[in-house]
Amino acid sequence: MFWQITSFPRCMYHVFLSHCAADRTWLVHPVYNELMRIGIIPWLDREDYYYGRDSRTALRDGLLRSRHAVFFITVGMMEYTRGWCHMELAYGDLVQANLTHVGGPLLNFGLPLFYLDRANAELPRTSWALLRDRGQFFHPSDGDAVAWTVNQITRFLKSEQALALDLAKVIVPGQPIHDELAGRVGLIERVTRFDPGPIP
């Protein structure tokens, strides 16, 4: 079964930061602060999750209004076997499916970042194992985890920005792909513009 997103809102955030509570202080909050400092707009629950909103709606809207999602996969994330992170992963898979065309992905929605050994024995038993081949793995020899993470996110976003510029050259009126994608509100803009703005 394929659930189709019929309308894509304009992105207000470059990237959604999916994480577990155990990793906020040492990793996620410092990454958020550095991304903001360099002009990348992240979605983070402490800033963009308004009290009083239904949690599922808030997460779904946050993901839909973010151009991409970063998954911080740590030992803490793997131990967090229930809850919001898995819902974010499921929503992310749904968004990716809706941003995939016959020829492949129109954009790559998720960036999995792993902060554990690639050979971790528990990883294959988790839902995060499916992301292993698409992910980047941090190793202590890479230096500071926050700096490494910001670099990975920035490189990924710049690569996706280049893809959007390339797609903008081919998804033009009169082309079959344009007519096919035009049936879903906001989809062409989602894959050919880099909202909320270019990466510095």
N, CA, C and O atoms as a DFTB+ gen file, in Angstrom:
800 C
 N C O
     1  1       0.838      -1.180       0.000
     2  2       0.000       0.000       0.000
     3  2       0.884       1.245       0.000
     4  3       1.876       1.309       0.727
     5  1       0.525       2.222      -0.810
     6  2       1.282       3.474      -0.900
     7  2       0.378       4.614      -0.497
     8  3      -0.669       4.826      -1.109
     9  1       0.772       5.352       0.530
    10  2       0.017       6.523       0.967
    11  2       0.587       7.742       0.281
    12  3       1.759       8.076       0.457
    13  1      -0.235       8.399      -0.494
    14  2       0.240       9.520      -1.286
    15  2      -0.012      10.839      -0.571
    16  3      -1.110      11.096      -0.077
    17  1       1.022      11.670      -0.526
    18  2       0.883      13.030      -0.023
    19  2       0.400      13.863      -1.196
    20  3       1.100      13.981      -2.201
    21  1      -0.772      14.435      -1.083
    22  2      -1.357      15.157      -2.212
    23  2      -0.971      16.624      -2.242
    24  3      -1.128      17.284      -3.270
    25  1      -0.463      17.149      -1.121
    26  2      -0.096      18.559      -1.065
    27  2       1.134      18.728      -0.184
    28  3       1.156      18.289       0.965
    29  1       2.151      19.367      -0.738
    30  2       3.393      19.604      -0.002
    31  2       3.471      21.064       0.418
    32  3       3.453      21.953      -0.433
    33  1       3.558      21.324       1.722
    34  2       3.723      22.711       2.151
    35  2       5.134      23.208       1.839
    36  3       6.053      22.413       1.642
    37  1       5.292      24.516       1.798
    38  2       6.628      25.078       1.606
    39  2       7.476      24.772       2.837
    40  3       6.992      24.846       3.966
    41  1       8.735      24.431       2.613
    42  2       9.624      24.101       3.723
    43  2      10.021      25.358       4.492
    44  3      10.403      26.373       3.910
    45  1       9.917      25.260       5.816
    46  2      10.338      26.343       6.701
    47  2      11.679      26.017       7.349
    48  3      12.315      26.890       7.938
    49  1      12.108      24.763       7.242
    50  2      13.334      24.294       7.891
    51  2      14.165      23.528       6.873
    52  3      13.625      22.843       6.005
    53  1      15.476      23.650       6.985
    54  2      16.347      22.858       6.119
    55  2      16.372      21.403       6.561
    56  3      16.423      20.495       5.732
    57  1      16.336      21.184       7.881
    58  2      16.542      19.817       8.360
    59  2      15.836      19.594       9.693
    60  3      15.857      20.450      10.576
    61  1      15.218      18.437       9.816
    62  2      14.546      17.978      11.031
    63  2      15.552      17.129      11.799
    64  3      16.167      16.234      11.219
    65  1      15.731      17.393      13.099
    66  2      16.712      16.664      13.900
    67  2      16.008      15.600      14.737
    68  3      15.411      15.909      15.768
    69  1      16.080      14.352      14.291
    70  2      15.436      13.233      14.983
    71  2      16.447      12.596      15.932
    72  3      17.518      12.159      15.510
    73  1      16.098      12.548      17.211
    74  2      17.054      12.101      18.225
    75  2      16.308      11.578      19.441
    76  3      15.090      11.726      19.542
    77  1      17.041      10.966      20.362
    78  2      16.451      10.564      21.634
    79  2      16.940      11.516      22.722
    80  3      17.955      12.193      22.561
    81  1      16.210      11.557      23.817
    82  2      16.494      12.505      24.894
    83  2      17.903      12.345      25.451
    84  3      18.518      13.330      25.860
    85  1      18.422      11.126      25.474
    86  2      19.743      10.879      26.061
    87  2      20.864      11.609      25.328
    88  3      21.939      11.817      25.891
    89  1      20.623      12.000      24.076
    90  2      21.680      12.615      23.263
    91  2      21.536      14.119      23.096
    92  3      22.298      14.736      22.352
    93  1      20.570      14.712      23.779
    94  2      20.343      16.150      23.593
    95  2      21.522      17.007      24.044
    96  3      22.006      17.849      23.287
    97  1      21.981      16.796      25.267
    98  2      22.970      17.701      25.857
    99  2      24.326      17.621      25.180
   100  3      24.922      18.648      24.857
   101  1      24.817      16.404      24.962
   102  2      26.179      16.261      24.455
   103  2      26.297      16.403      22.945
   104  3      27.383      16.673      22.432
   105  1      25.169      16.223      22.213
   106  2      25.254      16.203      20.754
   107  2      24.238      17.099      20.054
   108  3      24.620      17.995      19.302
   109  1      22.957      16.869      20.292
   110  2      21.926      17.483      19.458
   111  2      21.806      18.986      19.680
   112  3      21.749      19.740      18.708
   113  1      21.765      19.442      20.927
   114  2      21.659      20.880      21.173
   115  2      22.880      21.646      20.651
   116  3      22.709      22.697      20.033
   117  1      24.116      21.152      20.879
   118  2      25.264      21.851      20.283
   119  2      25.230      21.866      18.748
   120  3      25.615      22.863      18.137
   121  1      24.774      20.776      18.121
   122  2      24.653      20.750      16.660
   123  2      23.608      21.770      16.215
   124  3      23.837      22.518      15.264
   125  1      22.474      21.803      16.891
   126  2      21.424      22.783      16.572
   127  2      21.985      24.205      16.627
   128  3      21.790      24.992      15.700
   129  1      22.679      24.525      17.710
   130  2      23.217      25.878      17.879
   131  2      24.204      26.237      16.781
   132  3      24.198      27.362      16.280
   133  1      25.054      25.285      16.402
   134  2      26.037      25.554      15.350
   135  2      25.375      25.693      13.987
   136  3      25.769      26.552      13.198
   137  1      24.374      24.865      13.697
   138  2      23.650      25.002      12.432
   139  2      22.998      26.378      12.336
   140  3      23.076      27.034      11.298
   141  1      22.359      26.809      13.410
   142  2      21.740      28.138      13.419
   143  2      22.798      29.222      13.190
   144  3      22.558      30.182      12.458
   145  1      23.952      29.068      13.809
   146  2      25.014      30.074      13.688
   147  2      25.480      30.233      12.242
   148  3      25.800      31.341      11.813
   149  1      25.521      29.126      11.487
   150  2      26.027      29.201      10.111
   151  2      24.917      29.402       9.078
   152  3      25.186      29.403       7.877
   153  1      23.681      29.572       9.530
   154  2      22.599      29.904       8.606
   155  2      21.771      28.748       8.105
   156  3      21.017      28.902       7.144
   157  1      21.892      27.587       8.734
   158  2      21.049      26.434       8.396
   159  2      19.944      26.363       9.441
   160  3      20.213      26.402      10.641
   161  1      18.702      26.261       8.982
   162  2      17.549      26.315       9.888
   163  2      17.085      24.896      10.210
   164  3      16.519      24.220       9.351
   165  1      17.321      24.439      11.448
   166  2      16.875      23.099      11.836
   167  2      15.548      23.133      12.596
   168  3      15.209      24.132      13.229
   169  1      14.806      22.033      12.523
   170  2      13.621      21.822      13.366
   171  2      14.077      21.001      14.556
   172  3      14.679      19.939      14.400
   173  1      13.783      21.502      15.743
   174  2      14.131      20.782      16.959
   175  2      12.981      20.921      17.935
   176  3      12.397      21.996      18.074
   177  1      12.659      19.828      18.610
   178  2      11.480      19.831      19.469
   179  2      11.500      20.937      20.527
   180  3      10.454      21.518      20.817
   181  1      12.653      21.240      21.105
   182  2      12.672      22.245      22.177
   183  2      12.323      23.639      21.666
   184  3      11.892      24.497      22.436
   185  1      12.513      23.867      20.344
   186  2      12.255      25.185      19.770
   187  2      10.956      25.239      18.979
   188  3      10.271      26.261      18.980
   189  1      10.618      24.164      18.314
   190  2       9.551      24.210      17.314
   191  2       8.349      23.325      17.623
   192  3       7.435      23.201      16.808
   193  1       8.354      22.721      18.789
   194  2       7.240      21.854      19.198
   195  2       6.441      22.623      20.241
   196  3       6.853      22.747      21.394
   197  1       5.313      23.125      19.824
   198  2       4.552      24.006      20.688
   199  2       3.670      23.207      21.632
   200  3       2.969      22.284      21.218
   201  1       3.715      23.571      22.891
   202  2       2.909      22.885      23.898
   203  2       1.428      23.025      23.564
   204  3       0.973      24.057      23.071
   205  1       0.698      21.962      23.845
   206  2      -0.731      21.971      23.573
   207  2      -1.094      21.332      22.251
   208  3      -2.264      21.033      22.011
   209  1      -0.116      21.118      21.389
   210  2      -0.386      20.467      20.108
   211  2      -0.341      18.963      20.282
   212  3       0.411      18.444      21.108
   213  1      -1.140      18.275      19.510
   214  2      -1.066      16.818      19.464
   215  2       0.312      16.413      18.959
   216  3       0.772      16.916      17.934
   217  1       0.970      15.511      19.670
   218  2       2.362      15.156      19.359
   219  2       2.524      14.601      17.957
   220  3       3.453      14.981      17.244
   221  1       1.638      13.711      17.553
   222  2       1.767      13.127      16.217
   223  2       1.624      14.176      15.135
   224  3       2.346      14.153      14.139
   225  1       0.686      15.102      15.332
   226  2       0.494      16.169      14.355
   227  2       1.717      17.068      14.289
   228  3       2.155      17.453      13.205
   229  1       2.273      17.404      15.459
   230  2       3.451      18.280      15.504
   231  2       4.633      17.641      14.781
   232  3       5.328      18.310      14.017
   233  1       4.864      16.352      15.017
   234  2       5.984      15.672      14.369
   235  2       5.757      15.539      12.869
   236  3       6.668      15.769      12.073
   237  1       4.558      15.174      12.493
   238  2       4.250      15.044      11.062
   239  2       4.444      16.373      10.349
   240  3       5.066      16.427       9.288
   241  1       3.910      17.451      10.931
   242  2       4.038      18.767      10.309
   243  2       5.488      19.224      10.272
   244  3       5.929      19.832       9.296
   245  1       6.237      18.928      11.348
   246  2       7.647      19.288      11.364
   247  2       8.424      18.604      10.254
   248  3       9.261      19.227       9.602
   249  1       8.152      17.334      10.039
   250  2       8.827      16.601       8.966
   251  2       8.397      17.100       7.592
   252  3       9.236      17.248       6.703
   253  1       7.111      17.362       7.403
   254  2       6.641      17.843       6.103
   255  2       7.174      19.232       5.778
   256  3       7.367      19.564       4.608
   257  1       7.411      20.036       6.792
   258  2       7.898      21.398       6.580
   259  2       9.424      21.491       6.641
   260  3       9.990      22.583       6.576
   261  1      10.082      20.337       6.766
   262  2      11.545      20.277       6.731
   263  2      11.973      19.656       5.412
   264  3      11.396      18.665       4.965
   265  1      12.972      20.235       4.800
   266  2      13.410      19.709       3.508
   267  2      14.041      18.333       3.642
   268  3      13.903      17.489       2.757
   269  1      14.735      18.113       4.754
   270  2      15.394      16.838       4.997
   271  2      15.288      16.485       6.475
   272  3      14.895      17.315       7.294
   273  1      15.640      15.252       6.806
   274  2      15.664      14.805       8.204
   275  2      17.000      14.142       8.484
   276  3      17.507      13.364       7.675
   277  1      17.566      14.462       9.648
   278  2      18.790      13.804      10.105
   279  2      18.409      12.907      11.273
   280  3      17.732      13.342      12.204
   281  1      18.845      11.660      11.221
   282  2      18.585      10.706      12.292
   283  2      19.893      10.476      13.050
   284  3      20.865       9.978      12.480
   285  1      19.915      10.840      14.336
   286  2      21.081      10.665      15.195
   287  2      20.975       9.271      15.832
   288  3      20.283       9.095      16.835
   289  1      21.653       8.301      15.252
   290  2      21.509       6.916      15.690
   291  2      22.682       6.573      16.611
   292  3      23.818       6.389      16.174
   293  1      22.360       6.497      17.887
   294  2      23.334       6.235      18.933
   295  2      22.906       4.983      19.690
   296  3      21.855       4.407      19.409
   297  1      23.722       4.570      20.644
   298  2      23.326       3.459      21.506
   299  2      22.043       3.828      22.240
   300  3      21.153       2.992      22.397
   301  1      21.945       5.079      22.690
   302  2      20.721       5.530      23.356
   303  2      19.506       5.438      22.464
   304  3      18.433       5.043      22.918
   305  1      19.656       5.798      21.194
   306  2      18.553       5.711      20.240
   307  2      18.126       4.256      20.057
   308  3      16.932       3.966      19.984
   309  1      19.090       3.343      19.983
   310  2      18.748       1.936      19.794
   311  2      18.074       1.354      21.032
   312  3      17.227       0.467      20.924
   313  1      18.447       1.847      22.196
   314  2      17.829       1.362      23.431
   315  2      16.420       1.928      23.616
   316  3      15.620       1.389      24.380
   317  1      16.133       3.008      22.915
   318  2      14.829       3.663      22.986
   319  2      13.912       2.955      21.996
   320  3      13.696       3.435      20.883
   321  1      13.377       1.814      22.409
   322  2      12.705       0.914      21.463
   323  2      11.273       1.302      21.146
   324  3      10.683       0.757      20.213
   325  1      10.705       2.225      21.895
   326  2       9.329       2.654      21.630
   327  2       9.327       4.169      21.517
   328  3      10.250       4.844      21.972
   329  1       8.288       4.681      20.912
   330  2       8.104       6.115      20.975
   331  2       8.343       6.881      19.699
   332  3       8.224       6.357      18.592
   333  1       8.686       8.151      19.891
   334  2       8.645       9.133      18.819
   335  2       9.676       8.899      17.730
   336  3       9.386       9.150      16.560
   337  1      10.854       8.433      18.067
   338  2      11.892       8.269      17.048
   339  2      11.458       7.300      15.953
   340  3      11.737       7.521      14.775
   341  1      10.782       6.241      16.341
   342  2      10.312       5.273      15.345
   343  2       9.174       5.860      14.515
   344  3       9.042       5.554      13.330
   345  1       8.361       6.695      15.135
   346  2       7.310       7.373      14.377
   347  2       7.937       8.330      13.365
   348  3       7.473       8.424      12.229
   349  1       8.988       9.040      13.774
   350  2       9.683       9.947      12.864
   351  2      10.312       9.178      11.709
   352  3      10.291       9.638      10.567
   353  1      10.868       8.014      12.003
   354  2      11.433       7.180      10.947
   355  2      10.351       6.738       9.968
   356  3      10.563       6.764       8.756
   357  1       9.203       6.336      10.481
   358  2       8.097       5.908       9.612
   359  2       7.583       7.062       8.765
   360  3       7.351       6.896       7.568
   361  1       7.403       8.235       9.376
   362  2       6.973       9.413       8.609
   363  2       8.022       9.769       7.561
   364  3       7.682      10.128       6.433
   365  1       9.300       9.668       7.934
   366  2      10.370       9.959       6.989
   367  2      10.348       9.016       5.797
   368  3      10.550       9.448       4.663
   369  1      10.104       7.732       6.041
   370  2       9.986       6.767       4.945
   371  2       8.824       7.115       4.022
   372  3       8.923       6.983       2.802
   373  1       7.726       7.560       4.619
   374  2       6.559       7.952       3.820
   375  2       6.881       9.158       2.945
   376  3       6.541       9.180       1.762
   377  1       7.537      10.159       3.526
   378  2       7.912      11.337       2.742
   379  2       8.844      10.927       1.607
   380  3       8.663      11.364       0.470
   381  1       9.849      10.083       1.906
   382  2      10.778       9.652       0.863
   383  2      10.050       8.925      -0.258
   384  3      10.340       9.153      -1.432
   385  1       9.110       8.054       0.089
   386  2       8.357       7.331      -0.940
   387  2       7.611       8.288      -1.856
   388  3       7.480       8.032      -3.053
   389  1       7.126       9.387      -1.301
   390  2       6.393      10.368      -2.090
   391  2       7.317      11.282      -2.892
   392  3       6.857      12.017      -3.766
   393  1       8.591      11.239      -2.606
   394  2       9.565      12.051      -3.335
   395  2      10.434      11.176      -4.228
   396  3      11.567      11.533      -4.553
   397  1       9.894      10.029      -4.620
   398  2      10.597       9.100      -5.492
   399  2       9.806       8.948      -6.778
   400  3       8.594       8.735      -6.757
   401  1      10.503       9.060      -7.891
   402  2       9.897       8.963      -9.211
   403  2      10.336       7.651      -9.833
   404  3      11.150       6.934      -9.251
   405  1       9.816       7.329     -10.990
   406  2      10.164       6.082     -11.672
   407  2      11.682       5.933     -11.812
   408  3      12.215       4.833     -11.665
   409  1      12.365       7.021     -12.091
   410  2      13.806       6.966     -12.297
   411  2      14.631       6.995     -11.024
   412  3      15.855       6.878     -11.081
   413  1      13.985       7.147      -9.877
   414  2      14.712       7.191      -8.613
   415  2      14.245       8.351      -7.749
   416  3      13.235       8.987      -8.050
   417  1      14.976       8.625      -6.678
   418  2      14.548       9.695      -5.774
   419  2      14.696      11.076      -6.413
   420  3      15.701      11.373      -7.059
   421  1      13.684      11.905      -6.224
   422  2      13.766      13.295      -6.667
   423  2      14.620      14.096      -5.694
   424  3      15.258      15.080      -6.069
   425  1      14.622      13.665      -4.460
   426  2      15.574      14.158      -3.474
   427  2      15.732      13.076      -2.426
   428  3      14.878      12.201      -2.288
   429  1      16.820      13.140      -1.694
   430  2      17.095      12.167      -0.635
   431  2      16.678      12.807       0.678
   432  3      17.326      13.737       1.158
   433  1      15.601      12.310       1.252
   434  2      15.018      12.984       2.409
   435  2      15.829      12.796       3.683
   436  3      16.046      13.756       4.423
   437  1      16.279      11.580       3.949
   438  2      16.913      11.299       5.228
   439  2      18.422      11.173       5.162
   440  3      18.984      10.660       4.194
   441  1      19.068      11.658       6.223
   442  2      20.509      11.481       6.399
   443  2      20.720      10.751       7.718
   444  3      20.614      11.366       8.779
   445  1      21.019       9.440       7.677
   446  2      21.292       8.704       8.920
   447  2      22.742       8.891       9.347
   448  3      23.665       8.637       8.573
   449  1      22.933       9.334      10.575
   450  2      24.264       9.480      11.142
   451  2      24.389       8.522      12.322
   452  3      23.588       8.569      13.256
   453  1      25.390       7.657      12.275
   454  2      25.572       6.626      13.295
   455  2      26.746       6.995      14.208
   456  3      27.823       7.378      13.750
   457  1      26.498       6.866      15.507
   458  2      27.521       7.142      16.511
   459  2      27.801       5.855      17.289
   460  3      27.773       5.826      18.519
   461  1      28.067       4.810      16.538
   462  2      28.376       3.501      17.095
   463  2      29.142       2.735      16.038
   464  3      29.210       3.154      14.883
   465  1      29.710       1.625      16.429
   466  2      30.518       0.838      15.508
   467  2      29.631       0.214      14.424
   468  3      28.539      -0.277      14.709
   469  1      30.110       0.241      13.197
   470  2      29.359      -0.343      12.079
   471  2      29.051      -1.817      12.330
   472  3      28.044      -2.332      11.842
   473  1      29.912      -2.500      13.090
   474  2      29.743      -3.924      13.375
   475  2      28.975      -4.164      14.680
   476  3      28.969      -5.286      15.187
   477  1      28.344      -3.154      15.219
   478  2      27.586      -3.287      16.466
   479  2      26.609      -4.458      16.354
   480  3      25.814      -4.520      15.417
   481  1      26.671      -5.376      17.305
   482  2      25.865      -6.597      17.242
   483  2      24.373      -6.337      17.387
   484  3      23.561      -7.120      16.894
   485  1      24.004      -5.264      18.048
   486  2      22.581      -4.959      18.264
   487  2      21.938      -4.273      17.063
   488  3      20.727      -4.382      16.866
   489  1      22.722      -3.577      16.269
   490  2      22.170      -2.792      15.159
   491  2      21.279      -3.609      14.219
   492  3      20.199      -3.136      13.867
   493  1      21.680      -4.814      13.795
   494  2      20.818      -5.574      12.878
   495  2      19.450      -5.936      13.464
   496  3      18.529      -6.279      12.722
   497  1      19.315      -5.860      14.783
   498  2      18.046      -6.220      15.433
   499  2      17.126      -5.021      15.602
   500  3      16.064      -5.141      16.215
   501  1      17.514      -3.873      15.071
   502  2      16.726      -2.655      15.253
   503  2      16.181      -2.169      13.917
   504  3      16.615      -2.609      12.852
   505  1      15.233      -1.265      13.995
   506  2      14.687      -0.677      12.770
   507  2      15.696       0.234      12.084
   508  3      15.514       0.598      10.923
   509  1      16.760       0.605      12.794
   510  2      17.778       1.488      12.223
   511  2      18.710       0.739      11.286
   512  3      19.452       1.369      10.532
   513  1      18.695      -0.587      11.312
   514  2      19.580      -1.374      10.455
   515  2      19.318      -1.100       8.978
   516  3      20.241      -1.170       8.166
   517  1      18.088      -0.793       8.623
   518  2      17.742      -0.533       7.223
   519  2      18.431       0.718       6.684
   520  3      18.547       0.894       5.471
   521  1      18.888       1.585       7.586
   522  2      19.547       2.820       7.163
   523  2      21.058       2.683       7.094
   524  3      21.743       3.595       6.630
   525  1      21.581       1.562       7.547
   526  2      23.029       1.412       7.694
   527  2      23.789       1.680       6.404
   528  3      24.806       2.372       6.429
   529  1      23.329       1.158       5.294
   530  2      24.061       1.309       4.040
   531  2      23.992       2.719       3.473
   532  3      24.803       3.086       2.623
   533  1      23.031       3.511       3.938
   534  2      22.910       4.897       3.472
   535  2      23.520       5.891       4.455
   536  3      23.558       7.092       4.189
   537  1      23.995       5.386       5.590
   538  2      24.439       6.275       6.648
   539  2      25.933       6.555       6.650
   540  3      26.721       5.915       5.954
   541  1      26.279       7.536       7.458
   542  2      27.671       7.868       7.728
   543  2      27.954       7.472       9.175
   544  3      27.116       7.673      10.053
   545  1      29.124       6.915       9.416
   546  2      29.482       6.447      10.749
   547  2      30.577       7.331      11.346
   548  3      31.630       7.531      10.740
   549  1      30.317       7.845      12.522
   550  2      31.314       8.616      13.250
   551  2      32.258       7.673      13.973
   552  3      31.832       6.678      14.560
   553  1      33.545       7.994      13.924
   554  2      34.548       7.243      14.670
   555  2      35.325       8.245      15.510
   556  3      35.575       9.357      15.045
   557  1      35.717       7.892      16.730
   558  2      36.471       8.841      17.567
   559  2      37.666       9.478      16.861
   560  3      38.051      10.600      17.191
   561  1      38.253       8.781      15.899
   562  2      39.385       9.363      15.166
   563  2      38.944      10.520      14.265
   564  3      39.784      11.252      13.743
   565  1      37.624      10.688      14.078
   566  2      37.112      11.800      13.267
   567  2      37.171      13.126      14.010
   568  3      36.912      14.177      13.424
   569  1      37.509      13.088      15.297
   570  2      37.620      14.326      16.072
   571  2      36.362      14.620      16.860
   572  3      35.721      13.716      17.397
   573  1      36.020      15.883      16.923
   574  2      34.868      16.332      17.693
   575  2      33.563      15.886      17.021
   576  3      33.360      16.125      15.831
   577  1      32.690      15.242      17.784
   578  2      31.445      14.706      17.215
   579  2      30.532      15.809      16.694
   580  3      29.882      15.632      15.664
   581  1      30.474      16.937      17.382
   582  2      29.601      18.034      16.946
   583  2      30.100      18.608      15.623
   584  3      29.316      18.795      14.693
   585  1      31.398      18.888      15.534
   586  2      31.962      19.437      14.299
   587  2      31.785      18.457      13.139
   588  3      31.434      18.863      12.032
   589  1      32.030      17.157      13.393
   590  2      31.846      16.134      12.357
   591  2      30.406      16.121      11.875
   592  3      30.148      16.045      10.673
   593  1      29.459      16.194      12.822
   594  2      28.040      16.141      12.480
   595  2      27.624      17.338      11.633
   596  3      26.936      17.184      10.624
   597  1      28.041      18.521      12.046
   598  2      27.701      19.726      11.282
   599  2      28.282      19.637       9.879
   600  3      27.632      20.038       8.914
   601  1      29.497      19.114       9.757
   602  2      30.115      18.949       8.442
   603  2      29.334      17.959       7.577
   604  3      29.121      18.208       6.390
   605  1      28.905      16.841       8.165
   606  2      28.122      15.853       7.408
   607  2      26.804      16.454       6.921
   608  3      26.411      16.263       5.770
   609  1      26.126      17.183       7.812
   610  2      24.845      17.795       7.451
   611  2      25.041      18.824       6.353
   612  3      24.275      18.853       5.389
   613  1      26.048      19.661       6.482
   614  2      26.302      20.711       5.491
   615  2      26.631      20.111       4.130
   616  3      26.113      20.572       3.113
   617  1      27.483      19.092       4.095
   618  2      27.820      18.443       2.829
   619  2      26.583      17.824       2.184
   620  3      26.374      17.951       0.978
   621  1      25.770      17.159       2.989
   622  2      24.555      16.528       2.481
   623  2      23.612      17.582       1.892
   624  3      23.092      17.403       0.791
   625  1      23.393      18.678       2.622
   626  2      22.486      19.706       2.151
   627  2      22.998      20.367       0.873
   628  3      22.205      20.669      -0.019
   629  1      24.282      20.592       0.771
   630  2      24.834      21.181      -0.449
   631  2      24.670      20.237      -1.639
   632  3      24.381      20.680      -2.751
   633  1      24.853      18.947      -1.406
   634  2      24.655      17.960      -2.463
   635  2      23.199      17.941      -2.926
   636  3      22.922      17.878      -4.124
   637  1      22.276      17.995      -1.971
   638  2      20.857      18.000      -2.311
   639  2      20.447      19.316      -2.987
   640  3      19.571      19.328      -3.853
   641  1      21.076      20.405      -2.591
   642  2      20.821      21.689      -3.233
   643  2      21.232      21.636      -4.704
   644  3      20.524      22.158      -5.565
   645  1      22.375      21.007      -4.997
   646  2      22.827      20.853      -6.382
   647  2      21.849      19.980      -7.172
   648  3      21.574      20.252      -8.340
   649  1      21.326      18.933      -6.533
   650  2      20.341      18.081      -7.190
   651  2      19.086      18.876      -7.540
   652  3      18.532      18.717      -8.628
   653  1      18.637      19.730      -6.620
   654  2      17.449      20.556      -6.878
   655  2      17.679      21.481      -8.068
   656  3      16.788      21.662      -8.898
   657  1      18.861      22.061      -8.152
   658  2      19.169      22.952      -9.274
   659  2      19.175      22.184     -10.593
   660  3      18.719      22.699     -11.614
   661  1      19.688      20.956     -10.574
   662  2      19.677      20.128     -11.784
   663  2      18.251      19.765     -12.188
   664  3      17.908      19.797     -13.370
   665  1      17.421      19.418     -11.199
   666  2      16.032      19.062     -11.504
   667  2      15.259      20.254     -12.056
   668  3      14.378      20.091     -12.901
   669  1      15.587      21.441     -11.583
   670  2      14.894      22.643     -12.056
   671  2      15.102      22.849     -13.558
   672  3      14.287      23.497     -14.215
   673  1      16.192      22.299     -14.101
   674  2      16.466      22.433     -15.538
   675  2      15.651      21.474     -16.385
   676  3      15.437      21.722     -17.571
   677  1      15.187      20.368     -15.781
   678  2      14.474      19.359     -16.581
   679  2      12.980      19.286     -16.258
   680  3      12.192      18.842     -17.093
   681  1      12.583      19.715     -15.063
   682  2      11.159      19.680     -14.723
   683  2      10.562      21.030     -15.114
   684  3      10.328      21.899     -14.274
   685  1      10.325      21.173     -16.408
   686  2       9.818      22.431     -16.961
   687  2       8.515      22.149     -17.700
   688  3       8.301      21.034     -18.175
   689  1       7.637      23.160     -17.801
   690  2       6.366      22.958     -18.511
   691  2       6.596      22.385     -19.905
   692  3       7.514      22.776     -20.626
   693  1       5.734      21.453     -20.250
   694  2       5.819      20.805     -21.549
   695  2       6.522      19.464     -21.509
   696  3       6.383      18.664     -22.434
   697  1       7.279      19.205     -20.447
   698  2       7.946      17.920     -20.302
   699  2       7.023      16.947     -19.571
   700  3       6.305      17.356     -18.659
   701  1       7.027      15.664     -19.952
   702  2       6.125      14.698     -19.305
   703  2       6.275      14.648     -17.789
   704  3       5.280      14.520     -17.076
   705  1       7.509      14.748     -17.285
   706  2       7.706      14.666     -15.841
   707  2       7.049      15.861     -15.140
   708  3       6.534      15.726     -14.030
   709  1       7.069      17.024     -15.786
   710  2       6.425      18.203     -15.192
   711  2       4.931      17.973     -15.064
   712  3       4.344      18.228     -14.012
   713  1       4.319      17.494     -16.129
   714  2       2.874      17.263     -16.110
   715  2       2.489      16.213     -15.076
   716  3       1.449      16.319     -14.426
   717  1       3.339      15.197     -14.929
   718  2       3.061      14.138     -13.955
   719  2       3.132      14.671     -12.520
   720  3       2.262      14.369     -11.703
   721  1       4.150      15.450     -12.219
   722  2       4.344      15.943     -10.858
   723  2       3.409      17.099     -10.509
   724  3       3.120      17.337      -9.337
   725  1       2.941      17.811     -11.522
   726  2       2.104      18.994     -11.284
   727  2       0.769      18.641     -10.640
   728  3       0.096      19.521     -10.104
   729  1       0.377      17.380     -10.683
   730  2      -0.900      16.978     -10.091
   731  2      -0.924      17.037      -8.576
   732  3      -1.995      16.992      -7.970
   733  1       0.261      17.137      -7.947
   734  2       0.320      17.211      -6.478
   735  2       0.843      18.587      -6.078
   736  3       1.965      18.964      -6.414
   737  1       0.033      19.304      -5.377
   738  2       0.324      20.691      -5.021
   739  2       1.655      20.794      -4.276
   740  3       1.883      20.094      -3.290
   741  1       2.520      21.667      -4.758
   742  2       3.777      21.959      -4.082
   743  2       4.906      20.985      -4.339
   744  3       6.024      21.221      -3.880
   745  1       4.657      19.891      -5.060
   746  2       5.696      18.876      -5.253
   747  2       6.829      19.396      -6.129
   748  3       7.998      19.182      -5.808
   749  1       6.509      20.068      -7.219
   750  2       7.565      20.576      -8.100
   751  2       8.440      21.575      -7.356
   752  3       9.665      21.544      -7.467
   753  1       7.805      22.456      -6.603
   754  2       8.573      23.438      -5.824
   755  2       9.450      22.737      -4.786
   756  3      10.575      23.163      -4.523
   757  1       8.933      21.680      -4.212
   758  2       9.674      20.946      -3.178
   759  2      10.973      20.363      -3.722
   760  3      11.984      20.336      -3.021
   761  1      10.948      19.900      -4.958
   762  2      12.123      19.212      -5.489
   763  2      13.011      20.098      -6.361
   764  3      14.115      19.689      -6.721
   765  1      12.553      21.299      -6.705
   766  2      13.368      22.156      -7.577
   767  2      13.842      23.442      -6.892
   768  3      14.686      24.152      -7.439
   769  1      13.319      23.748      -5.719
   770  2      13.768      24.921      -4.967
   771  2      14.376      24.444      -3.663
   772  3      14.048      23.367      -3.166
   773  1      15.259      25.255      -3.119
   774  2      15.862      24.841      -1.861
   775  2      15.340      25.718      -0.726
   776  3      16.092      26.475      -0.112
   777  1      14.046      25.603      -0.462
   778  2      13.459      26.339       0.655
   779  2      13.948      25.738       1.958
   780  3      14.160      24.527       2.022
   781  1      14.136      26.538       3.000
   782  2      13.796      27.955       3.105
   783  2      14.829      28.920       2.562
   784  3      14.677      30.133       2.709
   785  1      15.869      28.411       1.943
   786  2      16.873      29.280       1.326
   787  2      18.125      28.499       1.034
   788  3      18.295      27.387       1.534
   789  1      19.017      29.069       0.220
   790  2      20.241      28.345      -0.138
   791  2      21.163      28.118       1.048
   792  3      21.157      28.886       2.010
   793  1      21.948      27.063       0.970
   794  2      22.921      26.747       2.014
   795  2      24.156      27.624       1.793
   796  3      24.686      27.690       0.684
   797  1      24.602      28.285       2.837
   798  2      25.771      29.184       2.675
   799  2      27.043      28.424       2.316
   800  3      28.100      29.034       2.148
